[in-house]
Amino acid sequence: MTKPRIILLGSTGRIGQQALELIKAYPQDFELVGISGYQNEALLRSQITTYQPRFVCVSTPAMASALERDFPSITFLYGESGLLDLVSTPEADLVAMAIVGVAALKPTLRALETGKDVALASKEVLVAAGQIVNETCTRFKRKLFPIDSEHAAIDICLKGVAPDHIKKLILTASGGPFLNRKDLNTITVKEALCHPNWVMGKKITIDSATLANKGLEVLEAHWLFNQPLDKIEVLVHPQSIVHGLVELINGAQLAQMSQPDMKMPILYALSRGQITPFNDCPLDLTKTPLTFDYPDTHRFPALRLAYESGRLGQTFPAVFNAANEAAVDLFLAERIAFLDIATLIEKALQHHQALPTLSLESILDADLTTRHYVQDTI
């Protein structure tokens, strides 16, 4: 297999930074073609100097002009149209999608339509528009490779397993920082941003604390692995060593275990699902206690609401995602309490009326309408 020529969207985020480190560490395996960043101009300048991409997309024309003066040999693009042009370039064949939220949807579809495979860290893409994305993959004969520890784990466990041998998929959840906390009413933003195992961006860290992230991962797994929701389960595993399991019809369970570090799953996705040498964080099983429990969806209802939105189908998963994104923003701004996040998601789902046809336009309309509804509700 020829080495992937990569465009990385979201290079200044946590996943993007780790992806760049891996691309640099394995020059014989990867070629970086282009990157995009949003507001962190200082970090973007450093990345341009270090990694020398041919194309760079930024948020505004002013930022593009400023960078172009200092890096005249690089082609600069900006805005949503710039992202779409960037992922369309024939110089690349793999797009690593690390943009946060549903903003990654249009670039993902454009990348697939222009002949690129997609390494997908933006789980919201499949949550909101899984059917459309999968249909696009089929139509253009392209593949998705998940940049996520749980989905990479499932994908690894499924290698060589016949579809009719699968009984269920099991995703693990750390339980977040409040697994054993009795009073959830007084949680502060600072407390919610202190994850016990993972170093992540703010939004996904809050999602982990509410278990909304695990709900998003269940909906993503439904589309990635073509499994019904009632065959996808969640177990709380505080050590974050077992990332996913596949239970077979004969009772055997296959598990993928590794340290809670994203570099292995990122490398797996950039390698298009190939097993490549990597031993950055070896696991010592003699020092690794493993415990599991069922999630408490009464105390953390966001996971239950994710399943409900998936069973309703149509635009309801998009509503779940949009309401969660909007509510998390409000929590981070200290305008609502921690428990209000799930309350607003539930209200948005109850308020929503599914549109008669599922399309990109109806999904984006449901997304925008839901965000306005959440804002108006508070």
N, C-alpha and C positions, 0 to 999 in steps of 0.2 A: 504494500500500500504506500502510495506517495505521501510525503509529509503534508499535513494540512496547512493551507495558507489562510491565516486567521484574521478576522475582523472582530475586535472586542468592544462591545458596547457596555458602558458603565465602568471604565477603567479606573476611575478614582474611588470607587466603592471598595468594600472589604473583599468581596469575591474577585473583583477586577484586579486589585493589587496583587492578590495571590496568584491569579492566572498569569499576570505579566512576569512574576518571579519564576514561575514554572516554564514559561516560554523561553525566558532567558537561560534557564538552567539546562534546557534540552534543545540547543540550537540545531542539532542533527535531526530532531523530530518535528519541530514546528517553525513556521515562518510567520512573523507578524506583519500584516499588511496595513491595518488601520485601527484607530481607537476612537472612542467618544467619551467626553466628560461633560459634566453639567455646570457646576458653579465653582468648583475648587480649582481656580486658575493656577495657583502656585504649584499644586501637585501635578497638574496637567503639564505645565512647563517642564517640570523635573522629569516626568515620564517621556515627554517628547525628546528631551536631551539624551536620556538613558537608552530608550528603545528604538528611536529613529523610525517611526512609522511613516508610510508614504501618504496616508490620508488621516486627517483628524477632523472630527465633528464636535462643535461646541454649541452652547445654548443660544448665543446672540451674535448678530453681525458685528457688533462692537468688539466682542471678545475675539472673533475670528480675525478681524483687521489688526488688532493689537498683536496677536500671535504671528500673523503672517509677516509682519515687519521684522520679527526676530528670527523666523524660520522660513525664509523665502523659497526653499526647495520643497516644502511640504504643501500639499493641496488641502486647504481648509474649507469646511462646510459648516452650516449652522442650522439650528431649528429642526422641526420634524421632517421637513423636506430634505434637509441635509442628511439626517439619519437614513431615510429611505434611499437616497442616492448612494450613501456609503455602503449599505448592505447589498446594493445592486451591482456593485463594481465587479467586473469579470476577473479581476486580479486575485480574488479570494474564492475559496470553496467551502469554508466553515465560518459561521458566525457564532461567537460566544455571546449570549444574551444575558447580561448581568444588570440590566436596568431594573429599578424597583417599580413594581406595580403594573397596572394595565397599560401604561405608556409603552411597554415592550410589545404589545399585541401587533400593531401595524408593521413595525420593523421585522418581527418574526415572520409574518405572512409574506412580506415582500422578499425576505431572504429565501424562503422556500420556493416562491414563485420564480426567482431568478437563479435557481439551480444550486442553492447552498444547503448543506446540512446545518442544523442548529444545535449547539450545546446550550441547554436552557437552564439558567438559574432563576429566571422570573416565573415562578410557579403560577402566578396570577394569570398568565397567558392561557394555560390549559384550564384553569378554574373557570374563567369567564367564557372561553371560546374553544373548549376542547374538541367539540364536534367539527367545527370549521377548520381548526388547525390540522386535525387528523385527516380530514378530507383533502386538504391542500397537500399534505405529505403524500397521500396516495396518488393524487392527480399528477404531481410533479416528480414522483419517485424519489422523495427525499426522506431523511431520517432525523428524529429528535434524540438527543443524548442528554439525560438529566444531570445537571450540576447540583446535586443534593445528596447528602450522605445516605438518607433513607432510600431514595429511589435508585441510587447507584448500587446500594446493598441488594435491593430486590433484583435489579438487573443482573448482578453478578450471580446471585443464587439461582436465577432462572436459566442460566446457561446450560444447555443440554437437557432441560426439563420439557417434556411434551405438555402442551396446553391442557390436555385432558387428565393430566396427573396432578394438577394444582387443586388443592382444596381451599386454601385461603392465603392471602398475603397479610403479614403483620408488620406494621410500622411501629417503631419505638419512639417514645417521647421522654425527655428528661424530667418533665413535670414542672420545669421552670423554678424560679426562686421561691415560690410560695406554695410548694407542694404540701408542706406540713404546717403552714401558717393558718391559724384558726380565724383570725379577724382579717377579712379582705377589704373592709370598708375604709381603712386608713392608709392604704398603700400609696406611697409617693412615687413620682416619676423617677427619682434617683434610685429608689429601691427596685423598681421594675426593670431598670436598665442594668442591674447587676446579675447577669446570668451565672449560675454556678459552674458551668462546664465550657461554654462556647464564647468566643469573642466575635460579635456580629454587629451589623448595623442597628440603628435605633428601632426601626419599624419591626424588623424580624425578631428583635429581642423582646419587644412588648408582645408580639404575637405568640412567642414561646411562653410568656408568663400567663397569657389568657387561654392557652391551648388552641387559639385560632389558627396558629401556624400548622398544627397537626391536622386541623380540619381542612386547610388548604392543601396539605400534602395528600390527604385521603382522596380529595377530588382530583388532584393531579394524577395520582396512581391509577384511578379509575380509567383515565384516558390513555395514560402511558402504556398500561399493561392489559388493557381491554378486559377488565374484570368488573363485575357488578359490585355495587357498594356493600352489599351484605356479605361479600367475600373479602372485604378489606377491614382489618381490625387494628386497634391501637392498644399498646401496652405501655405503661409507665415504667421506665427503666432509668433510674436516677444516675447511674454511672456513665451512660452514653457510650458504652463499649459495643454492645450489639445494636447495629443500626437498622437492621431489617431481617425478617425471616419469611421463608416460604414453607407452608405446611402442605405435605403431599397427601394424596388420598390413602396411602398405606400407613399414615400416622407419623412418618418421618418428618422432621423439621430441619430445614437448611438455614443456617444463620451466617451473616457476614459480620465479623468483629474487627474493630480497629480503634485506635485512639480517637477521641473527639477532635479531629483536625480535618479541615476541608481540603487540604492539598491533594490527598489521594483521590476523592471523588472528582475534583476539578481536573486532575490529570487523566482520569478515566474517561471523562466526557470529551476533553480535548483530543484524546487518542481514538475517538469514535468508538468507545466501548471495547477497546482492546486492553488486555492485561499487559502493562509495561513495568519494567523494573522501577521500584520505588521503596525505599526503606528509611524514610525520614523519621518516622515515629513508630519504632517497633513496639509490639504489645507483649508485655510480660504477664502471662496468664497466672503465674504464681502469686502475683500481687493484685489480682483483679477479682474482687467479689462481684457477683451478679445477682441482682434482685429485680423482680417484676411485679407489677400490680395493675389492676384495671383503673382507667381514668375515672375521676369523679366528675361526671357531667352535670351534677347539680351545683357544685361549687364553681365549676368552670364550664358554663353552658355553651360557649362558642363552638366547641367540638360537636356537640349535639346539633346546633344550628347549621353547621356545615353539612352534616349528613342530611338534614331535612331539606336544605336548599338543593343538594344533589339529587334527592329523590323527586323533588318537584320538577327539576330539569329546566328546560327552556332558558329564560334569562335570570332565573332565581340564583344560580351560583354567581353570576356577575353582580347581582345585588348584594349577596353576602360579602363578596370581595370589596365592592365599592364602599359599603357601609362600614366595614372593618377598617379600611384605609382611612376614611374620613374620621371615624371615631378615634383611631389611634393618633391622628394628627391633633385632634382636640385634646386628648389626654396629655400628649407631649407638651401642648401649649398650656396645660394646667387649667383648662376650661371645663373639664368633666372629671369625675372620679373614675378609678380603675374599673369598678363594677358596671359603670355606665356604658362601657364599650360593648359588652354583650347585650345590654338592654337596648341600645340603639340599633344593633344588628337585627335583633328580633323585631323591633318596631318597623324597620325598613322592609323586612321580609313580609310582615303582615300587611303592610301598606301597598306593596307592589302588586300590580296586575300584569301577568305575562302577556307579551305581545303575540299576535297570531302566527307570525313567522320568525324563525331564528335566522338572523343575518348579522354581518358585522355592524351594520347600521343600528339594528335593534339592540345589540349588545352594548354598543357605545352610548346609545340613548339611555338605556337602563342604568348604565354606569353613571352618567352625568346627572340624571334625574335623582338617583339615589344620594349622590353627594349633596345635592341641593336640599333634599329632604332631611338628611341628617343635620345639616347646618340650620335649617329652619326649625327643626324639632327642639334644639337647645335654646 
